[in-house]
């Protein structure tokens, strides 16, 4: 990845309003204020790049279960 591309990605991160939620499988990132079904969710990989979250279940600190499929929230279940 070139320097220009890295600068563009960093600027996008600063300009976009995104939020994070801590889970048992790391931090999920999403664009917007409220996380709802159908939204894209991301993680930061070992190279520092924002990539689609892997399929699976993510349990939050308040015990909500977020199911992710194809990089999108499939469901959010309260305990």
TAWOLIN-V291811 format. One record per pair of residues at least 12 apart in sequence whose ideal C-beta (glycine too) atoms are under 6 Angstrom apart, sorted by the first residue. I is the first residue (numbers start at 1). GAP is how many residues later the second one is. Records with the same first field share a line. If there is no record, write none. Layout:
# TAWOLIN-V291811
I = GAP ; GAP
This chain:
# TAWOLIN-V291811
16 = 15
18 = 13
21 = 39
22 = 39
23 = 35 ; 36 ; 37
24 = 35
25 = 33
26 = 17
28 = 13 ; 25
29 = 13
37 = 36 ; 38
39 = 34
40 = 31 ; 32
41 = 12 ; 27 ; 32
52 = 19
53 = 15 ; 18
55 = 13 ; 14
63 = 16
64 = 12 ; 14
65 = 12
